Amino acid sequence: MRQTTSVASTPHLVPTGISPHSHSFLQSSLKTYINGFTLLFTVQCYASAVYAVIVFSFHPLNFDSSISHLQNALQHISSWMMANLLTKTEFLLIRLKNQLAKIQNSSLDTSHSARNLGFIFDEHLTFSDQITSLSKACYYQIRQLRCIWPYLDSSTACTIATSIVHSKLDYCNSLYYKLPKSQLSRLQQIQNCLARTVVKAPKSCHITSILRSPLAQNQ
């Protein structure tokens, strides 16, 4: 039986002022460099960031040698990043907890979470850090909405709630599929709070009737 470890190498920022030609050369060079380690990978380049996702497969009987090869490859990739001024590089290892524990002794400095296109991925894919960050951003916007609450009509309040808050909840929401109820309830609480704010209902009002109201359903 073969097992798979996914490793995301995410240098957050490309050197400022880099030309499109240099950006393309950087992407090509990174692909060539990683290819030298016989690893299955993909490289995604954006205006200000480069993401390399490496899928590493190994047989349990060859675990030690496989992990040694992976660590050696990542050490060299890290050195290559530093040499090319990608100083904000982060390495994120994604696998089961018991498998991650076996490679904790690596000298490579890995992160517990990393941001990819505005979405935070953690090493166990619980998305706890993402939901925490999302909650802070949404509740901040809801508080701001309440400050101008008295000056808005219902339609305007609904439009603001949809564009500023609800859009954050909808972003990449398919990744929340099959998360534990404890995590999903945190997202539901944001939506409940937003609905109460839009219809100007007190906290004591039952949320079911609020969510069924036409105004809340237009969010």
Stockholm file with secondary structure:
# STOCKHOLM 1.0

chainA/1-219         MRQTTSVASTPHLVPTGISPHSHSFLQSSLKTYINGFTLLFTVQCYASAVYAVIVFSFHPLNFDSSISHLQNALQHISSWMMANLLTKTEFLLIRLKNQLAKIQNSSLDTSHSARNLGFIFDEHLTFSDQITSLSKACYYQIRQLRCIWPYLDSSTACTIATSIVHSKLDYCNSLYYKLPKSQLSRLQQIQNCLARTVVKAPKSCHITSILRSPLAQNQ
#=GR chainA/1-219 SS CCEEEEEEEEECCCCTTCCHHHHHHHHHHHHHHHHTTTCEEEEEECSSCEEEEEEEEECGGGHHHHHHHHHHHHHHHHHHHHHTTCTTEEEEEESCHHHHHTTTTCSSCCCSEEEETTEEEETTSCCHHHHHHHHHHHHHHHHHHHHTGGGCCHHHHHHHIIIIIIHHHHTTGGGGTTCCHHHHHHHHHHHHHHHHHHHTCCTTSCHHHHHTSHHHHTC
#=GC SS_cons         CCEEEEEEEEECCCCTTCCHHHHHHHHHHHHHHHHTTTCEEEEEECSSCEEEEEEEEECGGGHHHHHHHHHHHHHHHHHHHHHTTCTTEEEEEESCHHHHHTTTTCSSCCCSEEEETTEEEETTSCCHHHHHHHHHHHHHHHHHHHHTGGGCCHHHHHHHIIIIIIHHHHTTGGGGTTCCHHHHHHHHHHHHHHHHHHHTCCTTSCHHHHHTSHHHHTC
//
